[in-house]
Amino acid sequence: MAGHDWWGAPQWAAYLEYKELPIKAASKAALASLEEGGEENLSGHQYAALLLGDPLLALRL
């Protein structure tokens, strides 16, 4: 983004606060398959593995 090179973390946080952050299609499919698995409680390891591959999904959560 032109003109945004000087932005630091606070500026980006304020900018992204009200934006709909995109996530990977693969992440959406993985979340859907985890939720359809029938388990009442999914493990933190399952979510962590998914979040490590998609930083924008991590920001949304």
N, C-alpha and C positions, 0 to 999 in steps of 0.2 A: 504494500500500500504506500503510494507516494505520499511523502509528508509525515509519515508515522515512524520514521527511522529513529527518532529521538525519544519515543515513548518508552517509559519504564513499566514495571509491573503494575503500579497503581493506575496508570492511564489505561493499560490494556484491561485490567479488571473492571474499571468503570465502563469502558466501551463494550465489553462482552457481557456485562451483567444482565442486560435486557435483550440480548440477541439469542435467537434460536440456534444453538450450536449443532452443526452437522455431525453425524457419526457414520462410521463405515457401514456399508450394507452388510458386510460379513458380521459385524458386531450386532446389528439388528437381528440377523438370522440366528446367531449364537444365543442371544438373550431369549428369543422366542423358543428355541429348542430347549434351553435350560428350564424355562418356565413351564413348558409342556411336559417335561419329564415326570411330572406327578409328585415330585418331592415337595413336602410342605416347607421345609427350610433348606435353602441352598447353602453350600459351604462358602466361607469367605475365600477359600482357595480358588473356587470356580470363578467367582467374580473378579478376584485379583488377576487371574490369568487373562481374563477378557480385557480388563482395564489396562494392563501393561501394553497391549497391542493397539489401543485406541485412546490416546491422551485426551481427545475432545470429549469422549464419553466419560472419562474420569472427571473432567470439569463439570459436565452436566449433573453428575451425581453429587 
